[in-house]
Amino acid sequence: GAGVSQSPRYKVAKRGQDVALRCDPISGHVSLFWYQQALGQGPEFLTYFQNEAQLDKSGLPSDRFFAERPEGSVSTLKIQRTQQEDSAVYLCASSLTRTHYEQYFGPGTRLTVT
Amino acid sequence: EDKVVQSPLSLVVHEGDTVTLNCSYEVTNFRSLLWYKQEKKAPTFLFMLTSSGIEKKSGRLSSILDKKELFSILNITATQTGDSAVYLCAVFPGSARQLTFGSGTQLTVLP
């Protein structure tokens, strides 16, 4: 079946521009996570949704980062006024239920801010 | 602060060699440890370990957890060039739902 998909796969933004990254989780998966992965590092948690509720946003690095999942399926991560330190791969993951530990990852969006 | 440390950071071997990748952790209220393989795309799930001393095996890959010493190892026998990837270790700490990852081990298998 279809896995987690993300779009765009690559995004180049000029510093100061706003960007929106999309995640389509596996159909029926309740939990959705966003992670940020810098070059040569493991993914770092940004935020977590259970259905449409954003239960944890403790990993968002600043108030320029905003995520939503209005209908409990597709999620969008928005970064306002991008800065060079925002350059990273943004990974989305989903899991079947809130008690399911196994997370399935999408291919990521590589964001480069110039 | 929760911490996951992987070693070595990188490893270069030849096809047919056996490798052991290490993952140590310090987390509050540990629940499970997961291994992922990441090529130039999405991390793909390998194993989830919850109990000490029980080996999980899938083909040439195997993994075991030691909850007393707070570490896990991932073994790959008879390595192939297709095993070249970053191997990520992650844990579920406390009441959080998100994974805490190590920085990964870059494995390169030469023909």
Interface residues (C-beta under 8 A of the other chain):
Chain A: G3 V4 S31 F33 Y35 G40 Q41 G42 P43 E44 F45 Y48 Q50 L55 D56 G59 L91 R98 Y101 E102 Q103 Y104 F105 G106 P107 G108
Chain B: V4 Q6 R31 S32 L34 Y36 K41 A42 P43 T44 F45 M48 L88 A90 F92 A96 R97 Q98 L99 T100 F101 G102 S103 G104
